[in-house]
Structures are given as structure tokens and as C-alpha cells.
Amino acid sequence: MRNLLVRYTFGRQESIDRLLRFATVGAVTTTIDFGLFTGLFAAGAAPGHANILSYSCGILVSYVLNRSWTFRARHSQIQALKFVLGTLTGLVISTFLVALLATFIPPPLAKILSVPVVFAWNYLVALLWVFRA
């Protein structure tokens, strides 16, 4: 597994460029997600519910940008289904972390701390399963 990850992620300049494009898309979708989460929480939504709604809003943007720009793949229904399944798993991970951490720290900080874990999950799923290079 480690050799496979190294080959896909760090073996070639193209792979590094792909990781940077994925990070850029992630920054866009994280901004959307965090902005909506913060607004929903400020309006009185529970942290878990706010996270589900805000994270879900980024899924469509993320799929379109990652498919067309990051991985330069053609659309297929199987690929879209895999992407949704992978990102929904990321949503479960994110929601679990936010809900757990929000019992100890302010929910917006909990949300920020969940981002690196979910980023790593989503990148590996996209790279090794959804848009398999």
C-alpha cells in the first residue's frame, strides 16, 4: 500500500501537480463548507446538522472540479456513484469528528480540526478508487 501511495502521489511531477489541484479544489469547497457551517451554527443549527448540510453542498462542486480539472476524467455514472460514496464516507468521518470534538472545544474549531483528516481520506479515495490513474 505504501509503495502504491508513493507511486501515485509523489512519483512524478504530474502526480504532484494533481495533488496541488486537488488541494486547490479542496480549499474552494472547504471555504464553502466552513462558511455555510458557521452561518448555520450562528443561526442556531446543531453542529452535527449544520455539518451535514454544509459538507453536502460542497460535494457537487468538488466532483465537477476534481473530475474535469484535477483528474481530467470523463464523466460516468459509476464514477459519480463512487465519488458520492467516498465523499459521503468523508461526511460521516467529518460529522463524527465535529460532534465529538464540539463537546470539548467550540464547534467552529472542531470543524477546522476535522479538515486535514477528511482531506486525506477524500484524496486517497479519489486517487485510488474513483479516478484511478
C-alpha positions in Angstrom: 0.0 0.0 0.0 2.8 2.4 0.9 4.6 1.9 -2.4 1.3 2.3 -4.3 0.7 5.6 -2.5 4.2 6.9 -3.1 4.0 6.0 -6.8 0.6 7.7 -7.3 1.3 10.7 -5.1 5.0 11.6 -5.2 6.5 9.6 -8.1 6.1 12.1 -10.9 5.7 15.8 -11.4 2.2 15.1 -12.8 1.3 13.5 -9.5 2.5 16.5 -7.5 0.5 18.8 -9.8 -2.6 16.6 -9.3 -2.2 16.8 -5.6 -1.9 20.6 -5.8 -5.0 20.8 -8.0 -6.9 18.6 -5.5 -5.8 20.8 -2.7 -7.0 23.9 -4.6 -10.4 22.4 -5.2 -10.4 21.3 -1.5 -9.7 24.9 -0.5 -12.6 26.1 -2.5 -15.0 23.5 -1.2 -13.7 23.9 2.4 -14.4 27.6 2.2 -17.9 26.9 1.0 -18.4 24.2 3.7 -16.9 26.3 6.5 -18.8 29.4 5.6 -22.1 27.6 5.5 -21.3 25.7 8.6 -20.5 28.8 10.6 -23.6 30.6 9.3 -25.9 27.7 10.1 -24.4 27.3 13.5 -24.7 31.0 14.2 -28.4 30.8 13.2 -29.0 28.1 15.8 -28.4 24.8 14.0 -26.9 21.9 15.9 -23.3 21.3 15.0 -24.0 17.8 13.5 -26.9 19.0 11.4 -25.0 22.1 10.2 -22.1 19.9 9.2 -24.2 17.6 7.2 -25.8 20.4 5.2 -22.6 22.4 4.7 -20.5 19.4 3.7 -23.1 18.1 1.3 -23.2 21.4 -0.5 -19.5 21.0 -1.5 -19.9 17.5 -2.9 -21.3 18.6 -6.3 -18.7 21.4 -6.7 -15.9 19.0 -5.7 -17.0 16.3 -8.1 -17.2 18.6 -11.1 -13.9 20.3 -10.4 -12.0 17.2 -9.5 -13.3 15.2 -12.4 -12.7 17.9 -15.0 -9.6 19.7 -13.7 -7.8 17.6 -11.1 -8.0 14.2 -12.7 -9.2 15.2 -16.2 -11.5 12.2 -16.4 -14.6 11.7 -18.4 -17.9 11.6 -16.5 -19.5 8.2 -15.9 -22.4 7.2 -13.7 -20.2 4.6 -12.0 -17.5 7.2 -11.3 -20.1 9.7 -10.0 -21.5 7.0 -7.7 -18.1 6.1 -6.4 -17.4 9.8 -5.7 -20.6 10.2 -3.8 -19.9 7.1 -1.8 -16.4 8.2 -1.0 -17.4 11.7 -0.1 -20.3 10.6 2.0 -17.9 8.4 4.0 -15.8 11.6 4.3 -19.0 13.3 5.6 -19.5 10.6 8.2 -15.9 11.0 9.3 -16.2 14.8 9.4 -19.6 14.7 11.3 -18.3 12.2 13.8 -15.2 14.3 14.5 -17.1 17.6 14.7 -19.7 16.2 17.0 -17.1 14.6 19.2 -14.7 17.5 19.3 -17.5 20.0 19.8 -18.2 18.5 23.2 -14.7 19.8 24.3 -14.0 22.8 22.1 -16.0 25.4 20.2 -17.8 23.8 17.1 -16.0 26.0 14.5 -12.6 25.0 15.9 -13.8 21.4 15.9 -14.7 21.8 12.2 -11.3 23.2 11.4 -9.5 20.3 13.1 -11.6 17.8 11.1 -10.5 19.2 7.8 -7.0 17.5 7.4 -8.3 14.1 8.3 -11.2 14.4 5.8 -8.8 15.9 3.1 -6.5 12.9 3.4 -9.5 10.5 3.2 -11.0 12.2 0.2 -7.8 12.4 -1.7 -6.9 8.8 -1.3 -10.4 7.7 -2.3 -10.4 9.9 -5.4 -6.9 8.9 -6.4 -7.0 5.2 -5.7 -10.7 4.3 -6.4 -12.8 7.0 -8.1 -10.5 8.5 -10.7 -7.9 5.6 -10.6 -4.9 6.8 -12.7 
